[in-house]
């Protein structure tokens, strides 16, 4: 069964729009570097409901199955991304579900 991996992000006040664009692009590019990633989308919250609790952006990653998701977490390509995005994260919510 496919796994959808959601990252809800709140960036630090110092984070620029360029930083955000580069960080989101890193995750989108991971699809071509890590086996088992079926799709990656990312974007800014556009909901008019105002219930995003300060989270401004989302990254959605679809994995072939749990094994693919579990391979991604320690994968060297994923680890290489962390120094670029972690300093800019004020808060993050990670939520995975089967679909």
N, C-alpha and C positions, 0 to 999 in steps of 0.2 A: 504494500500500500504506500502511496506517495506521502511524503512529509512536507508540509508547508512550514517554513521557519520565518517568523516575523520579528523584525527588530524595530521597535519604536524608539526614536531618538530625540533627545533634547540636547542641543549644542550649547557650548559655553558662550558667553557674551562676546568673547574675543574672536570667535570663529567667523571667518568671512564667507561671503557667498561663493568665492572661488574655492575655499577649503571644502565647503559642503559639496560643491559640484565634483571635486576631485575624489572625495571620500565615497560618494554614491557611485561614481564611475569605477572605483576599485572593486566594489561589490558586483557590479554588473559584469565587469571583465572576468570575474572569478569563474563564470560559467564556461569560458573557453580554456580555463587552466586546471580545473578540478573535475575529475570524472564523477558522474552521478548527479550533477546539478542540471536540472531540466530547464529551469527558467529563473531569471532574476529581474525584478522590477523595483524601481525606487522613485520616490517623489515626496513632494511637500504636501502637508495636510491642506485640503480644500473644503473640509466639512463646515457648513454654516452652523452646526449645532453647538460649537464651543465646548465640547466635552473631551477634548484631547489632552487635558491635564498637563499642559506645557510641552507635550511632545509635538514636534513640528514636522518631522520627517519619518518615513517608513521605508524599510527595505524588506521585500518579500522574496524569499528564495524557495523554490520547489526542488525537492530532492527525490530521486527515483524511489528511495525507500529509506528505512531507518539506518541501514548499513552505510548508505551514501552520506547521510547527514553525519553519522558518527565518524566517517572517514574525513569529512570536511573540517570538523572541529580542531583536530591536531595537525591538519595538513600544513606542510611548509608554506604554501602560497597564502593560506589564511593567516599564519603566524607572521608572515612578512607584512601584511596589511595593518596589523595592530599598532605598530609605532606611529603610523600616519593618522589613524582615526582616534585612538584612545585619548590623547591629550585634548581633543575637542568635545568629548562627551561629558555633558553635565549630568545626564541621567539616561538610562537605557532600560527598556523592557523587552525581554525575549520571550516569545510564545511560540511553541511548536504544536502542530496538530496533524492528525492523519486525514487524508482526503482522497 
